[in-house]
Amino acid sequence: MEIIYLLKFTSKYEHAKDLLDGKLFMNQAAYYHDLEVGQGDIREGAFSHKSMAYMGSSRPIYCMYAVYEYQYINNRIIVPKKIVSEFQSEYIVIIKYKEFIQKLKNKELKTKFALTMGEVKYRFLSVEDSHKILEGNANSLLYKNPYYKYQQEYRIIVHENLEDITEKGFIDGIEVDCIVDRESKTYSLKGDLKRIARIIKIEECHIVGENLFINPNLEGILSP
């Protein structure tokens, strides 16, 4: 299946505008361990769905929704409305897939670190999958539990290890460093995305049954 667009759902216009301006705000994979709904997944970065051993969970990731050709029907992008409610979205940034990915391949993201980009694979990890991850031939951050398949994630992973934010605390009278938050980071492109992306409001779209039909009136940008 071919991806034709990437969507970023957000609750705030400022966040959508930042993406349009070429700014990608990324949380560590470990950040999602603590979320309870929607984006939350305690197994984020685990290389086995039966154990809780993690790899790369301090790396920042950027998550988007991949739109495939079959979802573009009669000049409408069709996605599950469940996505909107779970992500508490009010805005969508629609981006042309090929053009955006080409920018990343051209190293237009300002970072000295390598990138991994790809569609998330939704399945329970096999022994072979786990071996590939341990050998460095696969990335644990591109695998998720099949329960999340409806999210159709496309991920950008920066191979940089961000720091935990800690405070001093006491356990059984012993002073320890307690993790109170996780460092995040904004990475900027060399230019903006205004020629290949648009922001639209959820209220401009139509909901029919369990699906959201995204308004295609975006000055021709949705011509595949």
N, C-alpha and C positions, 0 to 999 in steps of 0.2 A: 504494500500500500504506500502510495506517495503522499508525503506531507506537502500541503500547499500554503498553509498559514500557521502562525503561532499566535496564541491568545494569552494575554496576561490579564487576569481578573484582579481587581483591587477595590477597596472600599473608599479610597480617597483620591480626589482629582490630582492632588499634588504628586502622589506616587505615580500615577499614570503619566503626568507631565514630565516627571524625572526620566522615565523610560523613553519617552519621545525625544527628550534632550540627550539621550545616549548614556544615561546613568543607570547602572544595574546594581541595586541594593541586594546584598547576599548575606544570608545567615549561615552559620555553620550547620552541617547536617545534624549535629547533636542537639541543636536548638529544637528540632521537631520531636525529640523524645518526650518533651514535657507538655506538648499540646494535646488537648483531650479530644478534639473533633476536627473534621476536615483534613487539614494538612498534617495532623499529629500521627506519629508512628514510632512506638517505642523501639521497633526493630530497624530504624533508619541507620544504614551503614553496617548492619550485622551481616556476617558472611554465612550465617546459618539461621534458618527460621526456627530451629529447635533449641538453639543456645543464644546467649547474649554476648558473643564476642564480636567486637566492632573493629572495622578498619576504615581509616579516612574520615572519621566522624568530626574531626576538627576542620575539615576543608569546607570552604564556602560553596554553596550551590545556588543556582538560579533556576527556578521551576516555571515552566510554561505549559499551556495546553496545546497539543498538536491536533490540527485539523487536517483530516485526510480527504482525498478527492470525493469519496462517496458521501461526505457530509456537506458538500456544496451542491445544493439542488435548487433549481429555478431561482437563481440569483439570491439564495439564502444560505447562510451557514447555520447548521442545525447542531446544537449541543444539548446535553441533559441539563434541565433547569436545576438539578441537584447541585451542580457545580456552583451556581450563583448563590444559592442559599448557604451552602457549607462555607464558602469563602467570604460570605457577607459582602458581596460585590455590588458596587454601584456604577463602576466603569469597566470598560474593556479596552485594552490596547490590541489592535489587530496589526500584525506584522507579516509582510511577505517573507515566507520561509527562506527561499533560495538566496535572496539578496542579503538577508540578515546573517545567515550562516556564512556566506562568502566574506562578509566583513570580519567575522571571527577567524576564518581561515587565513585571511590576509593580515592577521595579527593587529587588528585595529583596536582591540581591547588593551588599555594601558596597564599592562602587568608584565613582569619578567617571568612569571610562572607559566608552566604549560597548562593547556586546557584539555578537558575531555568533554565531548558533546555527544549526545545520543538520546534515543528513545528509551524510556524505562521498560524493562522486561518484567511482566507480572507473572510470577510463578514461584512455587516452592523450590528452593534450591536443591539441586541434586548433589551427590558426592562429587561428581565431575565439575559442577559449577563452583563448589567450594574450593576444590583443588586449583582451578584456574585463578580464582581470586587470591588465594594464598601464594601462588606462583607469580602473581603480578600480571597475569594474562587477561584478567577481567577486572572490572571495577564494581565493588560491592554497592556503590551508590547508584548503579543503574539497574538494580534488582529490587522489586517490592512485592509484598504479599498480594496475591490475586484479588483480595478484597478491594484494593484501590484501583483496579483496572479501568474503571469509568473515568478516572482522572486523566488518562492519556498523557502522561507527563513527558515533556522533552526537557532534558537537563543540561545545564552548562556547569561544569565543575572546575574550579580553579585549584591547582595543585599547590596551595599555600596552606599552612597550618596556622589557624588563628588561635589566640590565647583565650583561656577561661578567665573570667573576672572573679576574683576571690576576696574573701574577707576572713579575718581571724575569728575563730570560734573555739568552743571547748566541748569535747566529748569525753565523758567520764573523767573530767578534770584535766584532760590533756589538751593543750593548744594545738589546733589544726587549721589548715587552710580550707575553708568551705567555699564551694562554687556557688555564687549567687547570680551569675549571669554568664552569657557567652558573647565574646567579641563578634561583631558584625563588620561588614566593610562594603563601601560603594566603589565599584570599578567603572571607569568612564571610557566610552568609545572616543575615537579621534574626531568623530563628527556626530551629528544627531541622526535621528531616524525619520525625519519629517517627510522624506521623499518616498519612504517605503512603509509607513505606518500611519495609523489614525487612532484617535480616541473617540469612543462613542459611549453614550449613557445607556445603562441597562433599560431605563424607562423608554428608550426609543426602539427597543426590540419588542417582539411579540412572544407570548407564552401560549402554547397550544398543548394541552395534555401535559406530558412529562418533559416536553422539549422547549428550548428557547430558540427562537428564530431571529437571527441577528440581522438588523436592517442593513442592506447592502448599499445604501445611498452614501457612498464615501468617495465621491469624485473620481470614480473609475478605478480606485485602488484594488478593488476586488475582482478585477478581470484576470482569470488564471493565465 
